[in-house]
Amino acid sequence: MKALYDVPAPAKLNLFLHVVGKRPDGYHLLQSAFVLIDWMDTLHFELRSDGQLARQDRGAELPPDDLCLRAARALQQHTGCQLGVDITIEKRIPSGAGMGGGSSDAASVLLALNQLWQLNLPRKTLLEIGLKLGADVPFFIGGHNAFVQGIGEELMPIELPSQQFAVLKPTAHLGTQQIFSSDLLQRSESMAIVAGFPASTDPSKKLGQMFSKEFGRNDLQRAAEAASPEVQLALQMLDKMFGNSRMTGSGSAVFARVNGEKGILSQAMATMLRDAPAGWLGEICRSLDQHPLKDWAAD
């Protein structure tokens, strides 16, 4: 095998995000439900025999030493592999969105190079490498929609009905540290229902629970709205068009659950974008049952 082309890296949405504590090292403890969606980056890999790692960008230019190169380097160091790779990234997932684009790219790099370099590492090992790169990376390696705890490393696969989402991304970029350090950060320690969420075996019941006013919310949203009027406006626009809205991750992307024919929904999104400030992005997305590369690592 000398190349792998058209390797997908899907985005994710946080269907809810509860802050339930804080570790002594300052990291916040979270509980969330992550769902994969079909808004994706695409990566291409060409084998090198000289051990060098290189990256080319199609679309948005990435930092010189981004998570993709760091992931490839971490895999080399862990295995002692002497091979290298040329990575080309077609970037579609917006940065600074809370959609996990960089983490997803890094996960797809680990999964793809496990194939290209014929390393045959089990998923458990890739998860350990991924966690050192970022808290969201293990989710994308895990391969399933998941109930997530800790700082993002504790994953419990969950089954959810197929859903459509309207996703709207303002131009605003919010710093994760800025949002987590805000005085407006909400906390959900007292919400005992959080602990019982994974016990439900009915996927439809889980979904309803996530979007109930008594349970599902994003504890970072209030701080993000205060930091960025664009986030507040995006939430209002989605709520007016679709009757619901919520922020994903630490923002600035927001989403709404939608029902109906995708063509009609896409027209509604196009109308909304015409009325939105310049540079905003929007997509009608569908949830994925599992990661497209789930079978690229053995359990």
C-alpha positions as CSV (number, residue, x, y, z in Angstrom):
1,M,0.0,0.0,0.0
2,K,1.5,3.3,-1.1
3,A,-1.4,5.7,-0.7
4,L,-4.8,6.3,0.8
5,Y,-7.0,8.9,-0.8
6,D,-10.4,10.4,0.2
7,V,-10.1,9.5,3.9
8,P,-13.0,11.2,5.8
9,A,-12.8,13.1,9.1
10,P,-16.3,13.9,10.3
11,A,-17.3,16.7,12.7
12,K,-19.2,16.2,15.9
13,L,-21.9,18.0,17.8
14,N,-22.3,18.1,21.6
15,L,-26.0,17.4,22.0
16,F,-25.6,18.6,25.5
17,L,-22.6,19.6,27.6
18,H,-22.7,19.7,31.4
19,V,-19.9,20.9,33.6
20,V,-19.9,18.7,36.6
21,G,-16.7,19.5,38.5
22,K,-13.0,20.5,38.2
23,R,-9.8,18.5,38.7
24,P,-7.0,19.8,40.9
25,D,-4.9,20.5,37.8
26,G,-7.6,22.9,36.6
27,Y,-9.2,20.8,33.9
28,H,-13.0,20.8,34.0
29,L,-14.9,17.6,34.3
30,L,-17.7,17.2,31.7
31,Q,-20.6,15.0,30.8
32,S,-21.8,15.2,27.2
33,A,-23.3,13.3,24.4
34,F,-21.2,13.5,21.2
35,V,-22.8,12.7,17.8
36,L,-20.9,12.3,14.5
37,I,-22.3,14.3,11.6
38,D,-21.6,14.2,7.8
39,W,-19.9,17.6,7.7
40,M,-16.4,16.3,6.9
41,D,-12.8,17.2,6.1
42,T,-11.1,14.9,3.6
43,L,-7.5,13.8,3.9
44,H,-5.1,12.1,1.4
45,F,-2.0,10.1,2.4
46,E,1.1,9.2,0.2
47,L,3.7,6.9,1.7
48,R,7.3,8.2,2.0
49,S,10.2,5.9,2.7
50,D,12.5,8.7,4.1
51,G,10.7,9.1,7.4
52,Q,9.8,12.7,6.7
53,L,6.3,14.1,7.5
54,A,4.8,16.8,5.3
55,R,1.4,18.5,4.9
56,Q,-0.3,20.4,2.2
57,D,-3.5,22.4,2.7
58,R,-6.3,22.7,0.2
59,G,-8.6,25.5,1.4
60,A,-8.0,27.1,4.8
61,E,-4.4,27.3,5.7
62,L,-3.5,25.4,8.9
63,P,-0.8,26.2,11.5
64,P,2.7,25.0,10.4
65,D,2.7,22.2,13.1
66,D,-0.9,21.3,13.4
67,L,-2.5,18.3,15.1
68,C,-2.2,16.2,12.0
69,L,1.6,16.4,11.9
70,R,1.7,16.0,15.7
71,A,-0.4,12.8,15.4
72,A,1.9,11.4,12.8
73,R,4.9,12.2,14.8
74,A,3.4,10.7,18.0
75,L,2.7,7.5,16.1
76,Q,6.3,7.4,14.8
77,Q,7.7,7.9,18.2
78,H,5.5,5.3,19.8
79,T,6.2,2.6,17.3
80,G,9.7,3.5,16.1
81,C,8.4,3.4,12.5
82,Q,10.9,4.6,9.9
83,L,8.3,5.5,7.3
84,G,7.0,8.9,6.5
85,V,4.0,10.4,4.8
86,D,2.7,13.3,2.7
87,I,-0.7,14.5,4.0
88,T,-3.0,16.6,2.0
89,I,-6.0,18.1,3.8
90,E,-9.2,19.4,2.2
91,K,-10.5,21.5,5.1
92,R,-14.3,22.0,5.2
93,I,-15.1,21.9,9.0
94,P,-14.7,25.5,10.2
95,S,-12.1,26.1,13.0
96,G,-13.1,27.7,16.3
97,A,-16.5,26.1,16.0
98,G,-16.7,23.5,18.8
99,M,-17.2,20.8,16.1
100,G,-13.9,19.0,16.8
101,G,-12.4,19.5,13.3
102,G,-8.8,19.4,14.3
103,S,-9.3,16.5,16.7
104,S,-11.1,14.6,14.0
105,D,-8.3,15.2,11.5
106,A,-5.8,13.9,14.0
107,A,-7.8,10.8,14.7
108,S,-8.1,10.1,11.0
109,V,-4.4,10.5,10.7
110,L,-3.8,7.9,13.4
111,L,-6.3,5.5,11.9
112,A,-5.0,5.9,8.3
113,L,-1.3,5.6,9.2
114,N,-2.1,2.5,11.2
115,Q,-3.1,1.1,7.9
116,L,-0.6,2.8,5.6
117,W,2.4,2.0,7.7
118,Q,1.0,-1.5,8.5
119,L,1.4,-1.1,12.2
120,N,-1.7,-3.1,13.2
121,L,-2.1,-1.3,16.5
122,P,-5.3,-2.1,18.5
123,R,-7.8,0.7,19.1
124,K,-6.8,0.8,22.8
125,T,-3.3,1.9,21.9
126,L,-4.5,4.5,19.4
127,L,-6.8,5.9,22.1
128,E,-3.9,6.3,24.5
129,I,-1.9,8.1,21.8
130,G,-4.9,10.3,20.8
131,L,-5.6,11.4,24.4
132,K,-2.1,13.0,24.6
133,L,-3.0,15.1,21.6
134,G,-6.3,16.4,22.8
135,A,-9.3,15.5,24.9
136,D,-11.7,15.1,21.9
137,V,-9.4,12.9,19.8
138,P,-10.3,9.6,21.6
139,F,-14.0,10.1,20.7
140,F,-13.2,10.0,16.9
141,I,-10.9,7.0,17.3
142,G,-13.6,5.2,19.3
143,G,-15.9,5.0,16.3
144,H,-19.3,5.4,18.0
145,N,-21.6,8.2,19.1
146,A,-20.9,8.3,22.8
147,F,-21.8,9.5,26.3
148,V,-18.5,11.3,27.3
149,Q,-17.2,11.9,30.8
150,G,-14.0,13.1,32.5
151,I,-12.1,15.6,30.3
152,G,-13.3,13.7,27.3
153,E,-11.5,10.4,27.7
154,E,-14.2,8.3,29.2
155,L,-16.4,7.0,26.4
156,M,-19.6,5.0,26.6
157,P,-21.1,4.1,23.2
158,I,-24.8,5.1,22.8
159,E,-27.3,4.3,20.1
160,L,-29.3,7.2,18.8
161,P,-32.0,7.5,16.1
162,S,-30.8,9.1,12.8
163,Q,-31.3,12.9,13.0
164,Q,-30.9,16.0,10.9
165,F,-29.4,19.2,12.2
166,A,-29.1,22.7,10.9
167,V,-25.6,23.9,11.8
168,L,-24.7,27.6,11.7
169,K,-21.2,28.9,12.2
170,P,-20.6,32.7,12.8
171,T,-17.2,34.2,12.0
172,A,-16.5,34.6,15.7
173,H,-13.7,32.4,17.1
174,L,-14.0,31.8,20.9
175,G,-11.1,30.7,23.0
176,T,-11.8,27.6,25.0
177,Q,-9.9,28.9,28.0
178,Q,-11.8,32.3,27.8
179,I,-15.1,30.5,28.0
180,F,-14.2,28.1,30.8
181,S,-12.8,30.9,32.9
182,S,-15.9,33.1,32.6
183,D,-17.9,34.0,35.7
184,L,-21.0,33.1,33.7
185,L,-20.0,29.4,33.4
186,Q,-22.9,27.3,34.5
187,R,-22.5,24.0,36.4
188,S,-24.7,20.9,36.6
189,E,-23.3,19.2,39.7
190,S,-26.8,19.2,41.3
191,M,-28.5,17.5,38.3
192,A,-28.6,13.9,39.5
193,I,-30.4,12.9,36.3
194,V,-27.1,13.3,34.5
195,A,-25.7,10.2,36.2
196,G,-28.8,8.1,35.2
197,F,-28.7,9.1,31.5
198,P,-26.6,6.2,30.1
199,A,-28.8,3.6,31.9
200,S,-31.7,4.2,29.5
201,T,-31.7,1.6,26.7
202,D,-34.4,3.3,24.5
203,P,-32.6,5.5,21.9
204,S,-35.6,7.7,21.3
205,K,-36.0,8.2,25.1
206,K,-32.3,9.2,25.2
207,L,-32.8,11.8,22.5
208,G,-35.8,13.3,24.1
209,Q,-34.0,13.5,27.4
210,M,-31.1,15.3,25.8
211,F,-33.4,18.1,24.5
212,S,-35.7,18.4,27.5
213,K,-35.5,21.8,29.3
214,E,-35.0,20.0,32.6
215,F,-31.9,18.2,31.4
216,G,-30.2,19.0,28.2
217,R,-28.3,22.3,27.8
218,N,-24.8,23.6,27.2
219,D,-23.3,25.0,30.4
220,L,-20.8,27.0,28.3
221,Q,-23.5,28.8,26.2
222,R,-24.3,31.7,28.5
223,A,-20.6,32.6,28.8
224,A,-20.2,32.3,25.0
225,E,-23.2,34.5,24.3
226,A,-21.8,37.2,26.6
227,A,-18.4,37.0,24.9
228,S,-19.9,37.1,21.4
229,P,-23.0,38.9,20.1
230,E,-22.7,36.7,17.0
231,V,-23.3,33.5,18.9
232,Q,-26.4,35.1,20.5
233,L,-27.6,36.2,17.0
234,A,-27.0,32.8,15.5
235,L,-29.0,31.1,18.3
236,Q,-31.8,33.5,17.7
237,M,-31.9,33.0,14.0
238,L,-32.0,29.2,14.3
239,D,-34.7,29.4,17.0
240,K,-36.8,31.6,14.8
241,M,-36.4,29.4,11.7
242,F,-36.6,25.9,13.4
243,G,-38.0,26.4,16.9
244,N,-34.9,25.3,18.8
245,S,-31.2,26.1,19.1
246,R,-28.1,25.2,21.1
247,M,-24.4,25.8,21.0
248,T,-22.0,22.9,20.4
249,G,-18.8,22.6,22.4
250,S,-17.3,25.9,23.5
251,G,-18.7,27.5,20.3
252,S,-19.1,29.4,18.2
253,A,-21.1,27.0,16.0
254,V,-24.8,26.5,17.0
255,F,-27.3,23.9,15.8
256,A,-31.0,23.0,15.7
257,R,-32.8,19.7,15.3
258,V,-34.7,19.7,12.1
259,N,-37.2,17.5,10.3
260,G,-38.2,17.4,6.7
261,E,-36.8,16.9,3.2
262,K,-33.2,17.9,3.0
263,G,-33.7,20.0,-0.2
264,I,-36.4,22.2,1.5
265,L,-34.3,22.5,4.6
266,S,-31.3,23.5,2.5
267,Q,-33.3,26.2,0.9
268,A,-34.3,27.5,4.3
269,M,-30.6,27.5,5.4
270,A,-29.7,29.4,2.2
271,T,-32.3,32.0,3.0
272,M,-31.0,32.3,6.5
273,L,-27.4,32.7,5.3
274,R,-28.5,35.5,2.9
275,D,-29.8,37.4,5.9
276,A,-26.8,36.6,8.1
277,P,-23.6,38.6,8.4
278,A,-20.9,38.1,5.7
279,G,-18.7,35.0,6.2
280,W,-21.1,32.9,8.1
281,L,-21.3,29.2,7.1
282,G,-24.3,26.8,7.4
283,E,-25.1,23.2,6.5
284,I,-28.0,20.8,6.8
285,C,-26.2,17.8,8.3
286,R,-27.3,14.2,9.2
287,S,-26.0,12.2,12.1
288,L,-23.8,9.1,11.4
289,D,-24.4,5.7,13.1
290,Q,-20.7,5.2,13.4
291,H,-17.3,6.7,12.3
292,P,-16.5,5.8,8.6
293,L,-13.1,4.5,9.7
294,K,-14.3,2.4,12.7
295,D,-13.0,-0.8,11.2
296,W,-9.5,0.6,10.6
297,A,-8.5,-0.5,14.1
298,A,-9.2,-3.7,15.9
299,D,-10.9,-3.7,19.3
